[in-house]
Amino acid sequence: MTASRTKERILVVDDSDTTLEVLQRNLVSADYRVFTARGVPEAIEILKGIQIDLVVTDLKMPKVSGLDLVRHVRENFKDTEVMMITGYPSIEGAVTAVKNGAEEFIAKPFTEKELLSAVRRALDTLKLRRSGHGALDRVTSIHKDFIADSNIMHKVFTAIGKASGTSATVLIGGESGTGKELAARAIHYGGSRSSAPFVPVNCGGIPEALLESELFGHVKGAFTGAVDSRAGFFHAADGGTIFLDEVSDMSPAMQVKLLRVLQEKEICMVGSRRTRKVDVRILAATNKDLQGLVKKELFREDLFYRLNVITIFIPPLRERGDDVLLLARHFVAKFSTGSDKPSLSFSDKALRCLRDYDWPGNVRELENVVQRLVVMADGDLIDVPDLPSLMRFSALRRTGFDRTLAEVEAEYISNVLASVEGNKTRAAEILGVNRKTLRHKLKKMQAPSS
């Protein structure tokens, strides 16, 4: 018996002893905990005393019907799902049941497989709702925006905890937008240097000609425009941690200088011949395959091994399951704070769209989408029509194995561009290509097919 199934409690309501017996036997054999009631009044009493996950009710019953029970559950038990069974199948009955809040509707006679499939779908919907609206204090968080409940992220958090207890260099990998800087901050603030500075540096965002000066500082007169001496990021991080984001963008010359810092624990300001000892822990991150770059001789092998003492990989959001729903609710609360808007929530269908979307821009994209939804929302419920069109229609695209490689590539490039609102520089970073290559691919995508 699996642990997850034993926690799922089902209340079966039917005025027929035979039907109750069959339903109970089938559900118990599937490892559910089953309660039975021979009418709506008895079912209501059970619901008062026991937390039920799913109510499976007959439609036609004496005195009080199954529809009345559906309405009662929807009005009083928001954390309980409802499924209806009837021996009088009709389109009208199904529509009425769904309108009143029944998640599933199946007609007698049904097979055991049909029953269990409907039950599983209803419980999956409940899980979806709980993930999207449940209490965030039940999940793990090591930073105000770094929360998760997936197994894959719990492993990441464990690795971060272990890295925090050492002074070793850490290399953090993962796609753009996954939270590599949050991981670096968690390592710093969870360790013995937490009271010292944490200095983040985006190596890819600083022009190559200025990077050395920005990292190590310069003395007066070192170059044109150096009207006075200026300390660098390593000076600012002395005693603490420096976070070198996108370290793979460093030129070969800068890689040599960083290697010396790692080996000798000292820096030399631009224009000076004197070195200075620094006590700085180095955390580095990249969205590229450094080992692959080493094989192509685009990144120094000795520097790679110096950086790669401890490796932590942050998985993309699409591999984190229902974490996307927890994060969506977290960002709704974050961006609603201080506003005069009511507390927003997502419809079940909107939650399903969020979970099924591929999120090429990862957590950063999700945060941007939620912020836009909070700003633009008119009511207190975010539904499918409120979502960006890319998410609403992504489920309609072909996902089988009948597409060409060019079609798949074109769709992914379009998704990435949409996720960064057309920013070609950011899109090229996510795709791992330069802007020239991206322009060429876009031009090819726009060319008419022969």
C-alpha positions in Angstrom: 0.0 0.0 0.0 1.5 3.3 -1.1 1.8 6.2 1.4 0.0 8.7 -0.9 -3.0 6.4 -1.4 -3.5 5.8 2.3 -4.0 9.6 2.8 -6.7 9.8 0.2 -10.1 9.4 1.9 -13.2 8.7 -0.2 -16.9 9.0 0.9 -19.3 6.9 -1.2 -23.0 7.9 -1.0 -25.7 5.7 -2.5 -29.1 4.4 -1.3 -28.3 1.0 -2.8 -26.5 -1.4 -0.5 -25.4 -3.5 -3.5 -23.8 -0.4 -5.2 -22.2 0.7 -2.0 -20.6 -2.7 -1.5 -19.3 -2.8 -5.1 -17.9 0.7 -5.0 -16.3 0.1 -1.6 -14.7 -3.2 -2.7 -13.2 -1.6 -5.9 -11.9 1.4 -4.1 -10.4 -0.5 -1.1 -8.6 -2.8 -3.6 -7.0 0.3 -5.1 -5.7 1.3 -1.7 -8.1 4.1 -0.9 -9.6 4.6 2.5 -13.4 4.4 2.0 -16.3 5.6 4.1 -20.0 4.9 3.1 -23.3 6.7 3.6 -26.8 5.6 2.6 -28.1 9.1 2.1 -27.2 12.8 2.1 -28.0 13.4 5.8 -25.6 10.6 6.9 -23.0 11.9 4.4 -23.2 15.4 5.9 -22.6 14.0 9.4 -19.5 12.1 8.2 -18.1 15.2 6.4 -18.5 17.2 9.7 -16.1 14.9 11.6 -13.7 13.5 9.0 -11.5 15.3 6.4 -12.7 13.7 3.1 -10.7 14.1 -0.1 -13.4 12.9 -2.6 -17.2 12.4 -2.3 -18.6 9.9 -4.8 -22.4 10.3 -4.8 -25.3 8.9 -6.6 -27.6 11.4 -8.4 -31.1 10.0 -7.7 -31.7 9.3 -4.0 -34.9 9.6 -1.8 -35.7 13.0 -0.2 -32.4 14.7 -0.8 -30.6 14.3 -4.2 -27.0 14.0 -5.0 -27.1 17.4 -6.6 -28.0 18.9 -3.2 -25.0 17.1 -1.7 -22.7 18.5 -4.4 -23.9 22.0 -3.7 -23.4 21.5 0.0 -19.9 20.2 -0.4 -19.0 23.1 -2.7 -20.3 25.7 -0.3 -18.9 24.2 2.9 -15.8 22.1 2.0 -13.5 23.9 -0.4 -10.8 21.2 0.1 -13.0 18.3 -1.0 -13.6 17.1 -4.6 -16.9 15.7 -5.8 -17.8 13.0 -8.4 -21.3 11.9 -9.5 -22.6 8.5 -10.5 -26.0 7.9 -12.0 -28.1 5.2 -13.5 -30.1 7.8 -15.5 -27.4 9.2 -17.9 -28.3 12.2 -19.9 -26.6 15.3 -21.3 -28.8 17.5 -19.2 -27.9 15.6 -16.0 -24.2 15.8 -16.7 -24.3 19.5 -17.5 -26.3 20.2 -14.2 -23.8 18.1 -12.2 -20.8 19.9 -13.6 -22.4 23.3 -13.1 -23.1 22.5 -9.5 -19.4 21.5 -9.0 -19.0 17.8 -9.7 -15.5 17.3 -11.2 -16.4 13.9 -12.8 -19.7 12.3 -14.0 -20.0 8.7 -14.9 -23.0 6.5 -15.8 -24.0 3.1 -14.6 -23.1 0.4 -15.5 -19.4 1.2 -15.5 -16.3 -1.0 -15.3 -13.8 -1.0 -12.5 -11.3 0.6 -14.8 -13.7 3.4 -15.7 -14.5 4.0 -12.0 -10.8 4.1 -10.9 -9.8 6.4 -13.8 -12.6 8.9 -12.9 -11.6 8.8 -9.3 -7.9 9.3 -10.1 -8.7 12.3 -12.4 -10.9 13.9 -9.6 -8.1 13.4 -7.0 -5.5 14.8 -9.4 -7.6 17.9 -9.8 -7.8 18.2 -6.0 -4.0 17.9 -5.8 -3.7 20.6 -8.4 -6.0 22.9 -6.4 -4.2 22.3 -3.2 -0.8 23.0 -4.7 -2.1 26.2 -6.2 -4.0 27.5 -3.1 -2.5 25.5 -0.2 -0.5 27.0 2.7 3.0 28.0 1.6 4.4 27.2 5.1 4.2 23.5 4.2 6.9 23.8 1.6 10.7 24.2 1.9 12.2 27.7 1.6 15.8 28.8 1.9 15.2 32.2 0.5 12.1 34.4 0.2 11.8 33.6 -3.5 13.4 30.2 -3.5 10.6 27.8 -2.4 9.8 24.2 -3.5 8.1 21.0 -2.6 9.4 18.7 -5.3 11.8 15.9 -4.6 14.3 17.2 -7.2 14.5 20.6 -5.4 14.7 19.0 -2.0 17.9 17.4 -3.2 19.2 20.8 -4.4 18.4 22.3 -1.0 20.3 19.4 0.7 23.3 20.1 -1.5 23.1 23.8 -0.7 23.0 23.0 3.0 26.1 20.9 2.7 27.9 23.6 0.6 27.1 26.2 3.2 29.0 24.4 5.9 32.3 24.5 3.9 34.5 27.2 2.4 35.0 25.3 -0.9 34.4 26.9 -4.3 31.0 26.0 -5.7 29.9 25.9 -9.4 26.2 26.3 -9.9 24.7 25.2 -13.2 21.3 25.6 -14.8 19.3 27.4 -17.5 18.8 31.1 -17.3 16.1 32.1 -14.9 16.2 29.0 -12.7 17.5 30.8 -9.6 21.3 30.3 -9.6 21.9 33.6 -7.8 19.3 32.6 -5.2 21.2 29.4 -4.6 24.4 31.3 -4.2 22.8 33.7 -1.7 21.5 30.7 0.2 25.0 29.2 0.4 26.5 32.5 1.6 23.9 33.4 4.2 23.7 29.8 5.5 27.4 29.7 6.2 30.0 31.2 8.5 30.5 34.3 6.3 26.8 35.4 6.5 27.6 38.6 8.3 30.2 39.6 5.6 29.4 41.0 2.2 27.8 39.0 -0.7 28.9 40.6 -4.0 27.2 39.4 -7.2 28.9 40.1 -10.5 27.4 39.4 -13.9 30.5 38.7 -16.0 28.5 38.6 -19.2 27.0 42.1 -18.5 30.4 43.9 -18.1 32.3 44.8 -21.3 35.5 42.8 -21.7 37.7 45.9 -21.5 36.3 46.9 -18.1 35.9 43.5 -16.5 39.5 43.3 -15.0 39.2 46.8 -13.6 35.7 46.0 -12.2 36.9 42.8 -10.5 40.3 43.8 -9.2 40.2 47.6 -9.2 42.7 50.1 -10.7 45.1 52.7 -9.6 45.1 56.4 -10.7 46.4 56.8 -14.2 46.2 53.1 -15.1 44.3 54.0 -18.3 42.5 56.9 -19.9 39.8 58.1 -17.6 41.3 56.6 -14.4 41.4 59.9 -12.6 41.7 58.2 -9.2 42.2 54.8 -7.7 39.2 52.6 -7.3 38.7 49.3 -5.5 37.2 46.4 -7.3 34.5 43.8 -6.5 37.1 41.5 -4.9 38.0 44.3 -2.4 34.3 44.8 -1.6 33.9 41.1 -1.0 36.9 40.7 1.3 35.9 38.4 4.2 32.7 37.4 2.4 31.6 35.9 -0.9 31.8 36.9 -4.5 29.3 35.4 -6.9 30.6 35.3 -10.5 27.5 34.8 -12.7 28.0 33.5 -16.3 31.6 32.8 -15.7 31.8 31.1 -19.0 31.7 34.5 -20.7 35.1 35.4 -19.5 37.9 35.8 -22.1 40.9 33.5 -22.0 43.0 36.3 -20.6 40.5 36.9 -17.7 40.3 33.2 -17.1 44.1 33.2 -16.4 43.8 36.1 -14.0 40.9 34.4 -12.1 42.8 31.2 -11.9 45.7 33.1 -10.2 43.2 34.5 -7.7 42.0 31.0 -6.9 45.5 29.6 -6.6 47.3 32.4 -4.7 44.4 34.1 -2.9 45.7 37.5 -4.0 44.7 40.1 -6.5 46.6 42.9 -8.4 44.9 46.2 -9.3 45.1 47.3 -12.9 48.1 49.6 -13.3 49.8 48.3 -10.1 52.7 45.9 -9.5 51.8 45.1 -5.9 49.5 42.2 -5.0 47.1 42.1 -2.1 45.9 39.1 -0.2 42.1 38.7 -0.1 39.9 36.3 1.9 37.1 35.7 -0.5 35.0 32.7 -1.1 34.2 32.2 -4.8 30.8 31.0 -6.1 30.4 30.7 -9.8 27.5 30.0 -12.1 26.9 29.3 -15.8 24.0 28.4 -18.1 26.4 26.6 -20.4 28.1 23.2 -20.4 31.5 24.2 -19.1 32.9 20.7 -19.6 31.8 20.8 -23.2 33.5 24.2 -23.6 36.7 22.7 -22.1 36.7 19.9 -24.7 36.3 22.6 -27.4 39.2 24.5 -25.8 36.9 27.5 -25.2 37.4 27.3 -21.4 40.5 26.5 -19.4 40.6 23.0 -18.1 42.6 24.0 -15.0 40.2 26.8 -14.1 37.2 24.4 -14.6 38.6 22.0 -12.1 39.4 24.8 -9.7 35.8 26.0 -9.9 34.2 22.6 -10.0 35.0 21.6 -6.4 31.3 21.3 -5.5 28.7 21.3 -8.3 25.0 22.1 -7.8 22.6 22.0 -10.7 19.3 23.9 -10.5 16.7 22.0 -12.6 14.5 23.9 -15.1 11.0 24.8 -13.9 9.4 22.4 -16.3 11.0 19.5 -14.4 9.8 20.7 -11.0 6.2 19.5 -11.2 3.7 21.3 -9.0 6.4 23.8 -7.8 5.2 26.1 -10.5 1.8 26.4 -8.7 3.5 27.1 -5.4 5.6 29.7 -6.9 2.7 31.3 -8.8 0.8 31.7 -5.5 3.9 33.0 -3.8 4.4 35.7 -6.5 0.7 36.6 -6.4 1.1 37.3 -2.7 4.3 39.2 -3.3 3.0 41.5 -5.9 -0.4 42.0 -4.2 1.2 43.2 -1.0 0.6 46.9 -0.4 -1.9 47.2 -3.3 -5.6 47.9 -2.9 -6.5 44.8 -5.0 -8.3 41.9 -3.5 -6.5 38.6 -2.8 -6.2 36.9 -6.2 -6.6 33.2 -6.8 -6.3 30.9 -9.9 -9.1 28.8 -11.4 -8.4 25.1 -11.7 -8.1 25.4 -15.5 -5.7 28.3 -15.2 -3.6 26.3 -12.7 -3.5 23.4 -15.2 -2.3 25.8 -18.0 0.5 27.1 -15.7 1.6 23.6 -14.8 1.5 22.2 -18.4 3.3 25.2 -20.0 7.0 24.6 -20.8 8.4 27.8 -19.1 11.5 28.3 -21.3 12.4 31.4 -19.2 11.9 29.4 -16.0 11.1 31.0 -12.7 12.0 34.5 -13.9 9.4 34.1 -16.7 6.8 32.9 -14.2 7.5 35.9 -11.9 7.1 38.3 -14.8 3.9 36.6 -15.9 2.3 36.7 -12.4 3.3 40.3 -11.9 1.6 41.3 -15.2 -1.5 39.3 -14.2 -1.7 41.0 -10.8 -1.4 44.4 -12.4 -4.0 43.8 -15.1 -6.5 41.7 -13.1 -10.0 43.1 -12.9 -11.5 40.6 -10.4 -10.3 38.3 -7.8 -10.0 35.2 -9.9 -7.4 34.6 -12.6 -8.9 32.4 -15.3 -7.5 30.9 -18.6 -8.5 34.0 -20.7 -6.4 36.2 -18.5 -3.2 34.2 -19.3 -0.8 35.1 -22.1 -2.0 33.6 -25.4 1.2 31.5 -25.6 0.0 29.5 -22.6 -3.6 29.3 -23.5 -2.9 27.7 -26.9 0.3 25.7 -26.2 -1.8 22.7 -25.4 -3.3 22.7 -28.8 0.0 22.4 -30.6 1.1 19.1 -32.0 3.4 17.3 -29.6 3.8 14.0 -31.3 6.6 12.6 -33.4 5.3 13.7 -36.8 7.1 17.0 -36.8 10.4 17.9 -38.5 13.4 19.1 -36.5 13.0 22.5 -38.1 9.4 22.8 -36.9 10.3 21.8 -33.3 13.3 24.3 -33.3 11.1 27.1 -34.7 8.4 26.5 -32.1 11.0 26.5 -29.3 12.7 29.7 -30.5 9.2 31.4 -30.7 8.4 30.3 -27.2 11.7 31.6 -25.8 11.3 35.0 -27.6 7.7 35.3 -26.2 9.0 34.4 -22.7 11.4 37.4 -22.7 9.0 39.7 -24.5 11.0 39.8 -27.7 14.4 40.6 -26.2 16.8 39.0 -28.7 19.8 39.3 -26.4 18.1 37.4 -23.6 16.7 34.9 -26.0 20.1 34.2 -27.5 21.5 33.6 -23.9 18.7 31.1 -23.1 19.2 29.3 -26.5 23.0 29.2 -26.0 23.7 30.9 -29.4 25.0 34.4 -30.3 22.7 37.1 -31.7 24.0 36.6 -35.3 23.0 32.9 -35.2 19.6 33.8 -33.7 19.0 36.4 -36.4 19.9 33.9 -39.1 17.4 31.3 -37.6 14.7 33.9 -37.4 15.2 34.9 -41.0 15.0 31.3 -42.0 11.8 30.8 -40.0 10.2 33.8 -41.8 11.2 32.7 -45.2 8.4 31.1 -47.3 8.5 27.3 -47.6 9.0 25.9 -51.1 
